[in-house]
Amino acid sequence: MAPTSLANMAYDKLRQAFDNFQYVPGDRFSESEIGAQLGMSRTPVREALVRLQREGYISVMPKMGWVVNSIDFAVFEQLYDVRAVLECAAVDLLVVAPDLEQRLAALCALWCVPLQERLTDQHAVSHIDERFHIDLMEASGNLEMARIHRDITDRIRIVRRLEFTRNYRIDVTYDEHSRILRALLQHDGLQAKVLLQKHIRVSRDEVKNITLHTLQNARSNRAETRI
């Protein structure tokens, strides 16, 4: 198998392990330990670990190996606040755009759909939910704001990964996105911003609660296993 394929395989397995909290913040490990678990040489394992480092999951400690990063919710809450400011600024630009319907056509086709046409796969919904906010920013026409917004999206992805493990979040997200889009199409910027700010705030709080609950369960299960 090609080295790139092995690195991708190692990444997928490790990413799943981190997302399932098989490793919890503070855990340490070496490349050789991971290689032995995966049955791979150190080269593809190192490539996978560097990729996970860029995404914020882990950090390298000189002469000590790798460590799982702690989750600083205070920082993530600030990032969500900045995200809300940027998206509200995008709303202000969108509602005065003469081609508003055209700019939002693709988003409406995806989110303003009957119940039976909604996606149900959590990974697919997580992806299109992220794209909703990115596409909204890009539709505003301010590409510099969109670039900053993408940077923030990259940084909060590590905590957002669990949001749609709760199925009720899927229907709630469809409902809230469609209401935001309808308010925009009516050129009601104030209503769109109220809905958007609430949507981001609720999503932020849900992500925090789900992450803390999942992390607590992972630590409890680990403690029980050691008894």
Sequence and secondary structure as in RCSB ss.txt:
>XXXX:A:sequence
MAPTSLANMAYDKLRQAFDNFQYVPGDRFSESEIGAQLGMSRTPVREALVRLQREGYISVMPKMGWVVNSIDFAV
FEQLYDVRAVLECAAVDLLVVAPDLEQRLAALCALWCVPLQERLTDQHAVSHIDERFHIDLMEASGNLEMARIHR
DITDRIRIVRRLEFTRNYRIDVTYDEHSRILRALLQHDGLQAKVLLQKHIRVSRDEVKNITLHTLQNARSNRAET
RI
>XXXX:A:secstr
  HHHHHHHHHHHHHHHHHTTSS TT EE HHHHHHHHT  HHHHHHHHHHHHHTTSEEEETTTEEEE    HHH
HHHHHHHHHHHHHHHHHHHTT TTHHHHHHHHHHHHS  GGGS   HHHHHHHHHHHHHHHHHHTT HHHHHHHH
HHHHHHHHHHTTGGGSTHHHHHHHHHHHHHHHHHHTT HHHHHHHHHHHHHHHHHHHHHHHHHHHHHHHHHHHHH
H 
